[in-house]
Amino acid sequence: MKRTITIITVLVTQFALANELMAASSVREDTSMFLVWMFLGMCALIVIVQLMPAMFLIFGMLKSLFPSNKQSPVNLQANGEK
């Protein structure tokens, strides 16, 4: 009988405290938002700086694939045209 009362007491105590523990775990004040946004901004800046040379390379490759029809003045003088 004493063992049953002890088990019931433990269970009632656990159930009574579980509600407060669950409620306390969901309440959290986050004061580091400024630092998080600074970190994300630095990550975005690094990504943008790394993409710039890649874009220059892609545009250079596209420019070489589709050359313009205009000839430079050096080529015109070599052909004897004006």
PDB file of N, CA, C and O in Angstrom:
ATOM      1  N   MET A   1       0.816  -1.186   0.000  1.00  0.00           N
ATOM      2  CA  MET A   1       0.000   0.000   0.000  1.00  0.00           C
ATOM      3  C   MET A   1       0.866   1.258   0.000  1.00  0.00           C
ATOM      4  O   MET A   1       0.596   2.220  -0.720  1.00  0.00           O
ATOM      5  N   LYS A   2       1.905   1.227   0.820  1.00  0.00           N
ATOM      6  CA  LYS A   2       2.777   2.391   0.900  1.00  0.00           C
ATOM      7  C   LYS A   2       3.483   2.626  -0.443  1.00  0.00           C
ATOM      8  O   LYS A   2       3.711   3.769  -0.840  1.00  0.00           O
ATOM      9  N   ARG A   3       3.822   1.546  -1.128  1.00  0.00           N
ATOM     10  CA  ARG A   3       4.481   1.657  -2.433  1.00  0.00           C
ATOM     11  C   ARG A   3       3.539   2.284  -3.466  1.00  0.00           C
ATOM     12  O   ARG A   3       3.972   3.092  -4.287  1.00  0.00           O
ATOM     13  N   THR A   4       2.285   1.925  -3.428  1.00  0.00           N
ATOM     14  CA  THR A   4       1.307   2.484  -4.361  1.00  0.00           C
ATOM     15  C   THR A   4       1.122   3.977  -4.126  1.00  0.00           C
ATOM     16  O   THR A   4       1.025   4.748  -5.081  1.00  0.00           O
ATOM     17  N   ILE A   5       1.073   4.385  -2.875  1.00  0.00           N
ATOM     18  CA  ILE A   5       0.927   5.807  -2.557  1.00  0.00           C
ATOM     19  C   ILE A   5       2.163   6.577  -3.021  1.00  0.00           C
ATOM     20  O   ILE A   5       2.045   7.703  -3.504  1.00  0.00           O
ATOM     21  N   THR A   6       3.333   5.985  -2.881  1.00  0.00           N
ATOM     22  CA  THR A   6       4.564   6.642  -3.330  1.00  0.00           C
ATOM     23  C   THR A   6       4.573   6.799  -4.849  1.00  0.00           C
ATOM     24  O   THR A   6       4.965   7.848  -5.360  1.00  0.00           O
ATOM     25  N   ILE A   7       4.154   5.791  -5.552  1.00  0.00           N
ATOM     26  CA  ILE A   7       4.112   5.863  -7.021  1.00  0.00           C
ATOM     27  C   ILE A   7       3.101   6.905  -7.469  1.00  0.00           C
ATOM     28  O   ILE A   7       3.369   7.680  -8.387  1.00  0.00           O
ATOM     29  N   ILE A   8       1.935   6.927  -6.822  1.00  0.00           N
ATOM     30  CA  ILE A   8       0.917   7.919  -7.176  1.00  0.00           C
ATOM     31  C   ILE A   8       1.413   9.327  -6.879  1.00  0.00           C
ATOM     32  O   ILE A   8       1.180  10.241  -7.670  1.00  0.00           O
ATOM     33  N   THR A   9       2.088   9.516  -5.759  1.00  0.00           N
ATOM     34  CA  THR A   9       2.630  10.825  -5.399  1.00  0.00           C
ATOM     35  C   THR A   9       3.668  11.285  -6.424  1.00  0.00           C
ATOM     36  O   THR A   9       3.672  12.449  -6.823  1.00  0.00           O
ATOM     37  N   VAL A  10       4.526  10.395  -6.841  1.00  0.00           N
ATOM     38  CA  VAL A  10       5.549  10.735  -7.839  1.00  0.00           C
ATOM     39  C   VAL A  10       4.902  11.103  -9.165  1.00  0.00           C
ATOM     40  O   VAL A  10       5.295  12.081  -9.800  1.00  0.00           O
ATOM     41  N   LEU A  11       3.905  10.316  -9.586  1.00  0.00           N
ATOM     42  CA  LEU A  11       3.228  10.607 -10.855  1.00  0.00           C
ATOM     43  C   LEU A  11       2.478  11.938 -10.813  1.00  0.00           C
ATOM     44  O   LEU A  11       2.533  12.714 -11.767  1.00  0.00           O
ATOM     45  N   VAL A  12       1.788  12.198  -9.727  1.00  0.00           N
ATOM     46  CA  VAL A  12       1.059  13.470  -9.597  1.00  0.00           C
ATOM     47  C   VAL A  12       2.036  14.634  -9.602  1.00  0.00           C
ATOM     48  O   VAL A  12       1.770  15.662 -10.225  1.00  0.00           O
ATOM     49  N   THR A  13       3.150  14.487  -8.926  1.00  0.00           N
ATOM     50  CA  THR A  13       4.163  15.546  -8.905  1.00  0.00           C
ATOM     51  C   THR A  13       4.739  15.768 -10.301  1.00  0.00           C
ATOM     52  O   THR A  13       4.923  16.911 -10.718  1.00  0.00           O
ATOM     53  N   GLN A  14       5.022  14.703 -11.016  1.00  0.00           N
ATOM     54  CA  GLN A  14       5.566  14.829 -12.367  1.00  0.00           C
ATOM     55  C   GLN A  14       4.580  15.499 -13.313  1.00  0.00           C
ATOM     56  O   GLN A  14       4.957  16.378 -14.087  1.00  0.00           O
ATOM     57  N   PHE A  15       3.329  15.088 -13.252  1.00  0.00           N
ATOM     58  CA  PHE A  15       2.317  15.687 -14.120  1.00  0.00           C
ATOM     59  C   PHE A  15       2.076  17.153 -13.762  1.00  0.00           C
ATOM     60  O   PHE A  15       1.831  17.976 -14.645  1.00  0.00           O
ATOM     61  N   ALA A  16       2.145  17.479 -12.482  1.00  0.00           N
ATOM     62  CA  ALA A  16       1.933  18.864 -12.055  1.00  0.00           C
ATOM     63  C   ALA A  16       3.079  19.754 -12.524  1.00  0.00           C
ATOM     64  O   ALA A  16       2.851  20.891 -12.936  1.00  0.00           O
ATOM     65  N   LEU A  17       4.300  19.249 -12.464  1.00  0.00           N
ATOM     66  CA  LEU A  17       5.453  20.050 -12.874  1.00  0.00           C
ATOM     67  C   LEU A  17       5.652  20.063 -14.392  1.00  0.00           C
ATOM     68  O   LEU A  17       6.253  20.994 -14.930  1.00  0.00           O
ATOM     69  N   ALA A  18       5.158  19.048 -15.074  1.00  0.00           N
ATOM     70  CA  ALA A  18       5.365  18.965 -16.517  1.00  0.00           C
ATOM     71  C   ALA A  18       4.701  20.133 -17.237  1.00  0.00           C
ATOM     72  O   ALA A  18       5.248  20.654 -18.210  1.00  0.00           O
ATOM     73  N   ASN A  19       3.548  20.540 -16.774  1.00  0.00           N
ATOM     74  CA  ASN A  19       2.849  21.646 -17.400  1.00  0.00           C
ATOM     75  C   ASN A  19       3.663  22.929 -17.296  1.00  0.00           C
ATOM     76  O   ASN A  19       3.790  23.664 -18.275  1.00  0.00           O
ATOM     77  N   GLU A  20       4.213  23.201 -16.123  1.00  0.00           N
ATOM     78  CA  GLU A  20       5.013  24.409 -15.934  1.00  0.00           C
ATOM     79  C   GLU A  20       6.331  24.331 -16.705  1.00  0.00           C
ATOM     80  O   GLU A  20       6.792  25.336 -17.245  1.00  0.00           O
ATOM     81  N   LEU A  21       6.928  23.167 -16.757  1.00  0.00           N
ATOM     82  CA  LEU A  21       8.180  23.031 -17.494  1.00  0.00           C
ATOM     83  C   LEU A  21       7.981  23.231 -18.988  1.00  0.00           C
ATOM     84  O   LEU A  21       8.807  23.865 -19.645  1.00  0.00           O
ATOM     85  N   MET A  22       6.912  22.707 -19.518  1.00  0.00           N
ATOM     86  CA  MET A  22       6.632  22.894 -20.947  1.00  0.00           C
ATOM     87  C   MET A  22       6.337  24.353 -21.249  1.00  0.00           C
ATOM     88  O   MET A  22       6.762  24.867 -22.284  1.00  0.00           O
ATOM     89  N   ALA A  23       5.625  25.017 -20.377  1.00  0.00           N
ATOM     90  CA  ALA A  23       5.309  26.416 -20.590  1.00  0.00           C
ATOM     91  C   ALA A  23       6.574  27.263 -20.490  1.00  0.00           C
ATOM     92  O   ALA A  23       6.734  28.229 -21.236  1.00  0.00           O
ATOM     93  N   ALA A  24       7.452  26.916 -19.596  1.00  0.00           N
ATOM     94  CA  ALA A  24       8.672  27.704 -19.422  1.00  0.00           C
ATOM     95  C   ALA A  24       9.637  27.511 -20.586  1.00  0.00           C
ATOM     96  O   ALA A  24      10.402  28.422 -20.902  1.00  0.00           O
ATOM     97  N   SER A  25       9.618  26.352 -21.225  1.00  0.00           N
ATOM     98  CA  SER A  25      10.558  26.117 -22.309  1.00  0.00           C
ATOM     99  C   SER A  25      10.181  26.889 -23.573  1.00  0.00           C
ATOM    100  O   SER A  25      11.049  27.171 -24.400  1.00  0.00           O
ATOM    101  N   SER A  26       8.912  27.234 -23.734  1.00  0.00           N
ATOM    102  CA  SER A  26       8.506  27.942 -24.936  1.00  0.00           C
ATOM    103  C   SER A  26       8.710  29.446 -24.811  1.00  0.00           C
ATOM    104  O   SER A  26       8.707  30.151 -25.820  1.00  0.00           O
ATOM    105  N   VAL A  27       8.883  29.942 -23.614  1.00  0.00           N
ATOM    106  CA  VAL A  27       9.077  31.373 -23.420  1.00  0.00           C
ATOM    107  C   VAL A  27      10.574  31.639 -23.370  1.00  0.00           C
ATOM    108  O   VAL A  27      11.268  31.234 -22.437  1.00  0.00           O
ATOM    109  N   ARG A  28      11.050  32.329 -24.399  1.00  0.00           N
ATOM    110  CA  ARG A  28      12.478  32.634 -24.469  1.00  0.00           C
ATOM    111  C   ARG A  28      12.628  34.000 -25.094  1.00  0.00           C
ATOM    112  O   ARG A  28      12.080  34.267 -26.164  1.00  0.00           O
ATOM    113  N   GLU A  29      13.354  34.848 -24.442  1.00  0.00           N
ATOM    114  CA  GLU A  29      13.574  36.178 -24.981  1.00  0.00           C
ATOM    115  C   GLU A  29      14.893  36.176 -25.726  1.00  0.00           C
ATOM    116  O   GLU A  29      15.942  35.871 -25.158  1.00  0.00           O
ATOM    117  N   ASP A  30      14.834  36.515 -26.990  1.00  0.00           N
ATOM    118  CA  ASP A  30      16.027  36.517 -27.822  1.00  0.00           C
ATOM    119  C   ASP A  30      16.482  37.956 -28.016  1.00  0.00           C
ATOM    120  O   ASP A  30      15.789  38.753 -28.648  1.00  0.00           O
ATOM    121  N   THR A  31      17.633  38.280 -27.478  1.00  0.00           N
ATOM    122  CA  THR A  31      18.129  39.651 -27.575  1.00  0.00           C
ATOM    123  C   THR A  31      19.289  39.769 -28.555  1.00  0.00           C
ATOM    124  O   THR A  31      19.923  40.822 -28.628  1.00  0.00           O
ATOM    125  N   SER A  32      19.575  38.729 -29.299  1.00  0.00           N
ATOM    126  CA  SER A  32      20.734  38.757 -30.190  1.00  0.00           C
ATOM    127  C   SER A  32      20.341  38.974 -31.647  1.00  0.00           C
ATOM    128  O   SER A  32      21.099  38.592 -32.538  1.00  0.00           O
ATOM    129  N   MET A  33      19.194  39.570 -31.917  1.00  0.00           N
ATOM    130  CA  MET A  33      18.737  39.737 -33.296  1.00  0.00           C
ATOM    131  C   MET A  33      19.690  40.605 -34.110  1.00  0.00           C
ATOM    132  O   MET A  33      19.937  40.311 -35.279  1.00  0.00           O
ATOM    133  N   PHE A  34      20.223  41.657 -33.523  1.00  0.00           N
ATOM    134  CA  PHE A  34      21.142  42.527 -34.247  1.00  0.00           C
ATOM    135  C   PHE A  34      22.389  41.772 -34.693  1.00  0.00           C
ATOM    136  O   PHE A  34      22.842  41.929 -35.827  1.00  0.00           O
ATOM    137  N   LEU A  35      22.938  40.961 -33.810  1.00  0.00           N
ATOM    138  CA  LEU A  35      24.132  40.188 -34.154  1.00  0.00           C
ATOM    139  C   LEU A  35      23.824  39.138 -35.219  1.00  0.00           C
ATOM    140  O   LEU A  35      24.653  38.875 -36.090  1.00  0.00           O
ATOM    141  N   VAL A  36      22.644  38.542 -35.152  1.00  0.00           N
ATOM    142  CA  VAL A  36      22.256  37.554 -36.160  1.00  0.00           C
ATOM    143  C   VAL A  36      22.147  38.216 -37.523  1.00  0.00           C
ATOM    144  O   VAL A  36      22.632  37.676 -38.517  1.00  0.00           O
ATOM    145  N   TRP A  37      21.512  39.383 -37.577  1.00  0.00           N
ATOM    146  CA  TRP A  37      21.370  40.082 -38.863  1.00  0.00           C
ATOM    147  C   TRP A  37      22.726  40.564 -39.387  1.00  0.00           C
ATOM    148  O   TRP A  37      22.947  40.578 -40.597  1.00  0.00           O
ATOM    149  N   MET A  38      23.628  40.955 -38.496  1.00  0.00           N
ATOM    150  CA  MET A  38      24.976  41.337 -38.946  1.00  0.00           C
ATOM    151  C   MET A  38      25.697  40.129 -39.538  1.00  0.00           C
ATOM    152  O   MET A  38      26.357  40.249 -40.571  1.00  0.00           O
ATOM    153  N   PHE A  39      25.579  38.978 -38.899  1.00  0.00           N
ATOM    154  CA  PHE A  39      26.223  37.769 -39.403  1.00  0.00           C
ATOM    155  C   PHE A  39      25.647  37.370 -40.760  1.00  0.00           C
ATOM    156  O   PHE A  39      26.396  37.032 -41.676  1.00  0.00           O
ATOM    157  N   LEU A  40      24.321  37.406 -40.894  1.00  0.00           N
ATOM    158  CA  LEU A  40      23.705  37.069 -42.175  1.00  0.00           C
ATOM    159  C   LEU A  40      24.083  38.076 -43.258  1.00  0.00           C
ATOM    160  O   LEU A  40      24.258  37.701 -44.417  1.00  0.00           O
ATOM    161  N   GLY A  41      24.210  39.343 -42.891  1.00  0.00           N
ATOM    162  CA  GLY A  41      24.649  40.361 -43.846  1.00  0.00           C
ATOM    163  C   GLY A  41      26.068  40.111 -44.329  1.00  0.00           C
ATOM    164  O   GLY A  41      26.360  40.266 -45.514  1.00  0.00           O
ATOM    165  N   MET A  42      26.949  39.725 -43.417  1.00  0.00           N
ATOM    166  CA  MET A  42      28.324  39.416 -43.818  1.00  0.00           C
ATOM    167  C   MET A  42      28.360  38.194 -44.730  1.00  0.00           C
ATOM    168  O   MET A  42      29.132  38.159 -45.688  1.00  0.00           O
ATOM    169  N   CYS A  43      27.535  37.197 -44.442  1.00  0.00           N
ATOM    170  CA  CYS A  43      27.466  36.013 -45.312  1.00  0.00           C
ATOM    171  C   CYS A  43      26.982  36.403 -46.703  1.00  0.00           C
ATOM    172  O   CYS A  43      27.523  35.930 -47.703  1.00  0.00           O
ATOM    173  N   ALA A  44      25.971  37.259 -46.774  1.00  0.00           N
ATOM    174  CA  ALA A  44      25.460  37.706 -48.072  1.00  0.00           C
ATOM    175  C   ALA A  44      26.511  38.512 -48.819  1.00  0.00           C
ATOM    176  O   ALA A  44      26.641  38.380 -50.036  1.00  0.00           O
ATOM    177  N   LEU A  45      27.256  39.338 -48.111  1.00  0.00           N
ATOM    178  CA  LEU A  45      28.313  40.128 -48.742  1.00  0.00           C
ATOM    179  C   LEU A  45      29.403  39.229 -49.318  1.00  0.00           C
ATOM    180  O   LEU A  45      29.898  39.484 -50.416  1.00  0.00           O
ATOM    181  N   ILE A  46      29.774  38.199 -48.603  1.00  0.00           N
ATOM    182  CA  ILE A  46      30.788  37.267 -49.095  1.00  0.00           C
ATOM    183  C   ILE A  46      30.292  36.551 -50.341  1.00  0.00           C
ATOM    184  O   ILE A  46      31.047  36.374 -51.296  1.00  0.00           O
ATOM    185  N   VAL A  47      29.024  36.135 -50.341  1.00  0.00           N
ATOM    186  CA  VAL A  47      28.471  35.447 -51.504  1.00  0.00           C
ATOM    187  C   VAL A  47      28.445  36.375 -52.717  1.00  0.00           C
ATOM    188  O   VAL A  47      28.788  35.951 -53.821  1.00  0.00           O
ATOM    189  N   ILE A  48      28.049  37.621 -52.533  1.00  0.00           N
ATOM    190  CA  ILE A  48      27.987  38.571 -53.648  1.00  0.00           C
ATOM    191  C   ILE A  48      29.378  38.850 -54.202  1.00  0.00           C
ATOM    192  O   ILE A  48      29.563  38.904 -55.418  1.00  0.00           O
ATOM    193  N   VAL A  49      30.346  39.027 -53.325  1.00  0.00           N
ATOM    194  CA  VAL A  49      31.717  39.296 -53.786  1.00  0.00           C
ATOM    195  C   VAL A  49      32.276  38.089 -54.535  1.00  0.00           C
ATOM    196  O   VAL A  49      33.048  38.262 -55.478  1.00  0.00           O
ATOM    197  N   GLN A  50      31.911  36.884 -54.142  1.00  0.00           N
ATOM    198  CA  GLN A  50      32.381  35.690 -54.840  1.00  0.00           C
ATOM    199  C   GLN A  50      31.675  35.501 -56.177  1.00  0.00           C
ATOM    200  O   GLN A  50      32.241  34.906 -57.094  1.00  0.00           O
ATOM    201  N   LEU A  51      30.443  35.999 -56.301  1.00  0.00           N
ATOM    202  CA  LEU A  51      29.703  35.849 -57.553  1.00  0.00           C
ATOM    203  C   LEU A  51      30.148  36.843 -58.625  1.00  0.00           C
ATOM    204  O   LEU A  51      29.965  36.579 -59.814  1.00  0.00           O
ATOM    205  N   MET A  52      30.722  37.968 -58.238  1.00  0.00           N
ATOM    206  CA  MET A  52      31.121  38.980 -59.221  1.00  0.00           C
ATOM    207  C   MET A  52      32.131  38.442 -60.238  1.00  0.00           C
ATOM    208  O   MET A  52      31.897  38.600 -61.436  1.00  0.00           O
ATOM    209  N   PRO A  53      33.230  37.822 -59.836  1.00  0.00           N
ATOM    210  CA  PRO A  53      34.165  37.287 -60.839  1.00  0.00           C
ATOM    211  C   PRO A  53      33.538  36.183 -61.698  1.00  0.00           C
ATOM    212  O   PRO A  53      33.863  36.046 -62.877  1.00  0.00           O
ATOM    213  N   ALA A  54      32.652  35.410 -61.106  1.00  0.00           N
ATOM    214  CA  ALA A  54      31.984  34.362 -61.876  1.00  0.00           C
ATOM    215  C   ALA A  54      31.107  34.980 -62.959  1.00  0.00           C
ATOM    216  O   ALA A  54      31.056  34.470 -64.078  1.00  0.00           O
ATOM    217  N   MET A  55      30.422  36.063 -62.642  1.00  0.00           N
ATOM    218  CA  MET A  55      29.590  36.737 -63.645  1.00  0.00           C
ATOM    219  C   MET A  55      30.451  37.338 -64.757  1.00  0.00           C
ATOM    220  O   MET A  55      30.091  37.255 -65.931  1.00  0.00           O
ATOM    221  N   PHE A  56      31.581  37.940 -64.395  1.00  0.00           N
ATOM    222  CA  PHE A  56      32.485  38.475 -65.420  1.00  0.00           C
ATOM    223  C   PHE A  56      32.962  37.367 -66.351  1.00  0.00           C
ATOM    224  O   PHE A  56      33.045  37.564 -67.564  1.00  0.00           O
ATOM    225  N   LEU A  57      33.271  36.213 -65.791  1.00  0.00           N
ATOM    226  CA  LEU A  57      33.723  35.077 -66.585  1.00  0.00           C
ATOM    227  C   LEU A  57      32.621  34.593 -67.526  1.00  0.00           C
ATOM    228  O   LEU A  57      32.883  34.311 -68.695  1.00  0.00           O
ATOM    229  N   ILE A  58      31.401  34.498 -67.024  1.00  0.00           N
ATOM    230  CA  ILE A  58      30.283  34.044 -67.859  1.00  0.00           C
ATOM    231  C   ILE A  58      30.009  35.037 -68.977  1.00  0.00           C
ATOM    232  O   ILE A  58      29.791  34.630 -70.118  1.00  0.00           O
ATOM    233  N   PHE A  59      30.015  36.343 -68.670  1.00  0.00           N
ATOM    234  CA  PHE A  59      29.779  37.345 -69.708  1.00  0.00           C
ATOM    235  C   PHE A  59      30.893  37.329 -70.746  1.00  0.00           C
ATOM    236  O   PHE A  59      30.628  37.515 -71.934  1.00  0.00           O
ATOM    237  N   GLY A  60      32.139  37.109 -70.319  1.00  0.00           N
ATOM    238  CA  GLY A  60      33.249  37.011 -71.272  1.00  0.00           C
ATOM    239  C   GLY A  60      33.105  35.805 -72.184  1.00  0.00           C
ATOM    240  O   GLY A  60      33.396  35.885 -73.377  1.00  0.00           O
ATOM    241  N   MET A  61      32.657  34.694 -71.629  1.00  0.00           N
ATOM    242  CA  MET A  61      32.456  33.494 -72.454  1.00  0.00           C
ATOM    243  C   MET A  61      31.323  33.709 -73.457  1.00  0.00           C
ATOM    244  O   MET A  61      31.435  33.313 -74.617  1.00  0.00           O
ATOM    245  N   LEU A  62      30.233  34.336 -73.008  1.00  0.00           N
ATOM    246  CA  LEU A  62      29.131  34.612 -73.919  1.00  0.00           C
ATOM    247  C   LEU A  62      29.539  35.607 -75.007  1.00  0.00           C
ATOM    248  O   LEU A  62      29.118  35.483 -76.157  1.00  0.00           O
ATOM    249  N   LYS A  63      30.349  36.579 -74.641  1.00  0.00           N
ATOM    250  CA  LYS A  63      30.813  37.566 -75.611  1.00  0.00           C
ATOM    251  C   LYS A  63      31.696  36.908 -76.670  1.00  0.00           C
ATOM    252  O   LYS A  63      31.647  37.289 -77.840  1.00  0.00           O
ATOM    253  N   SER A  64      32.489  35.938 -76.275  1.00  0.00           N
ATOM    254  CA  SER A  64      33.344  35.254 -77.254  1.00  0.00           C
ATOM    255  C   SER A  64      32.531  34.297 -78.133  1.00  0.00           C
ATOM    256  O   SER A  64      32.916  34.032 -79.272  1.00  0.00           O
ATOM    257  N   LEU A  65      31.422  33.780 -77.621  1.00  0.00           N
ATOM    258  CA  LEU A  65      30.586  32.906 -78.430  1.00  0.00           C
ATOM    259  C   LEU A  65      29.788  33.681 -79.475  1.00  0.00           C
ATOM    260  O   LEU A  65      29.534  33.170 -80.566  1.00  0.00           O
ATOM    261  N   PHE A  66      29.399  34.891 -79.154  1.00  0.00           N
ATOM    262  CA  PHE A  66      28.612  35.719 -80.062  1.00  0.00           C
ATOM    263  C   PHE A  66      29.376  37.002 -80.366  1.00  0.00           C
ATOM    264  O   PHE A  66      29.074  38.047 -79.789  1.00  0.00           O
ATOM    265  N   PRO A  67      30.368  36.945 -81.268  1.00  0.00           N
ATOM    266  CA  PRO A  67      31.165  38.148 -81.549  1.00  0.00           C
ATOM    267  C   PRO A  67      30.333  39.158 -82.339  1.00  0.00           C
ATOM    268  O   PRO A  67      29.398  38.793 -83.051  1.00  0.00           O
ATOM    269  N   SER A  68      30.691  40.421 -82.198  1.00  0.00           N
ATOM    270  CA  SER A  68      29.981  41.463 -82.944  1.00  0.00           C
ATOM    271  C   SER A  68      30.520  41.499 -84.376  1.00  0.00           C
ATOM    272  O   SER A  68      31.632  41.042 -84.637  1.00  0.00           O
ATOM    273  N   ASN A  69      29.720  42.048 -85.307  1.00  0.00           N
ATOM    274  CA  ASN A  69      30.101  42.095 -86.719  1.00  0.00           C
ATOM    275  C   ASN A  69      31.020  43.272 -87.024  1.00  0.00           C
ATOM    276  O   ASN A  69      31.597  43.339 -88.109  1.00  0.00           O
ATOM    277  N   LYS A  70      31.159  44.180 -86.102  1.00  0.00           N
ATOM    278  CA  LYS A  70      32.013  45.351 -86.325  1.00  0.00           C
ATOM    279  C   LYS A  70      33.477  44.930 -86.276  1.00  0.00           C
ATOM    280  O   LYS A  70      33.890  44.141 -85.426  1.00  0.00           O
ATOM    281  N   GLN A  71      34.253  45.483 -87.215  1.00  0.00           N
ATOM    282  CA  GLN A  71      35.679  45.212 -87.198  1.00  0.00           C
ATOM    283  C   GLN A  71      36.384  46.390 -86.540  1.00  0.00           C
ATOM    284  O   GLN A  71      35.953  47.536 -86.668  1.00  0.00           O
ATOM    285  N   SER A  72      37.446  46.104 -85.850  1.00  0.00           N
ATOM    286  CA  SER A  72      38.189  47.176 -85.197  1.00  0.00           C
ATOM    287  C   SER A  72      38.998  47.934 -86.245  1.00  0.00           C
ATOM    288  O   SER A  72      39.272  47.393 -87.317  1.00  0.00           O
ATOM    289  N   PRO A  73      39.385  49.175 -85.956  1.00  0.00           N
ATOM    290  CA  PRO A  73      40.172  49.957 -86.917  1.00  0.00           C
ATOM    291  C   PRO A  73      41.500  49.294 -87.274  1.00  0.00           C
ATOM    292  O   PRO A  73      42.008  49.497 -88.377  1.00  0.00           O
ATOM    293  N   VAL A  74      42.067  48.514 -86.376  1.00  0.00           N
ATOM    294  CA  VAL A  74      43.323  47.833 -86.673  1.00  0.00           C
ATOM    295  C   VAL A  74      43.098  46.810 -87.793  1.00  0.00           C
ATOM    296  O   VAL A  74      43.918  46.697 -88.704  1.00  0.00           O
ATOM    297  N   ASN A  75      41.995  46.070 -87.724  1.00  0.00           N
ATOM    298  CA  ASN A  75      41.695  45.082 -88.752  1.00  0.00           C
ATOM    299  C   ASN A  75      41.370  45.763 -90.097  1.00  0.00           C
ATOM    300  O   ASN A  75      41.702  45.235 -91.158  1.00  0.00           O
ATOM    301  N   LEU A  76      40.731  46.915 -90.044  1.00  0.00           N
ATOM    302  CA  LEU A  76      40.401  47.623 -91.280  1.00  0.00           C
ATOM    303  C   LEU A  76      41.669  48.106 -91.984  1.00  0.00           C
ATOM    304  O   LEU A  76      41.765  48.004 -93.207  1.00  0.00           O
ATOM    305  N   GLN A  77      42.633  48.624 -91.244  1.00  0.00           N
ATOM    306  CA  GLN A  77      43.877  49.113 -91.848  1.00  0.00           C
ATOM    307  C   GLN A  77      44.701  47.950 -92.407  1.00  0.00           C
ATOM    308  O   GLN A  77      45.373  48.099 -93.427  1.00  0.00           O
ATOM    309  N   ALA A  78      44.648  46.794 -91.740  1.00  0.00           N
ATOM    310  CA  ALA A  78      45.423  45.653 -92.233  1.00  0.00           C
ATOM    311  C   ALA A  78      44.840  45.133 -93.523  1.00  0.00           C
ATOM    312  O   ALA A  78      45.585  44.610 -94.352  1.00  0.00           O
ATOM    313  N   ASN A  79      43.535  45.250 -93.736  1.00  0.00           N
ATOM    314  CA  ASN A  79      42.896  44.787 -94.964  1.00  0.00           C
ATOM    315  C   ASN A  79      42.949  45.831 -96.070  1.00  0.00           C
ATOM    316  O   ASN A  79      42.589  45.533 -97.209  1.00  0.00           O
ATOM    317  N   GLY A  80      43.385  47.039 -95.764  1.00  0.00           N
ATOM    318  CA  GLY A  80      43.460  48.079 -96.758  1.00  0.00           C
ATOM    319  C   GLY A  80      42.153  48.820 -96.956  1.00  0.00           C
ATOM    320  O   GLY A  80      42.015  49.568 -97.924  1.00  0.00           O
ATOM    321  N   GLU A  81      41.207  48.635 -96.081  1.00  0.00           N
ATOM    322  CA  GLU A  81      39.912  49.299 -96.194  1.00  0.00           C
ATOM    323  C   GLU A  81      39.902  50.543 -95.309  1.00  0.00           C
ATOM    324  O   GLU A  81      40.682  50.663 -94.364  1.00  0.00           O
ATOM    325  N   LYS A  82      38.999  51.463 -95.641  1.00  0.00           N
ATOM    326  CA  LYS A  82      38.864  52.669 -94.830  1.00  0.00           C
ATOM    327  C   LYS A  82      37.484  52.781 -94.306  1.00  0.00           C
ATOM    328  O   LYS A  82      37.169  53.735 -93.595  1.00  0.00           O
TER     329      LYS A  82
END
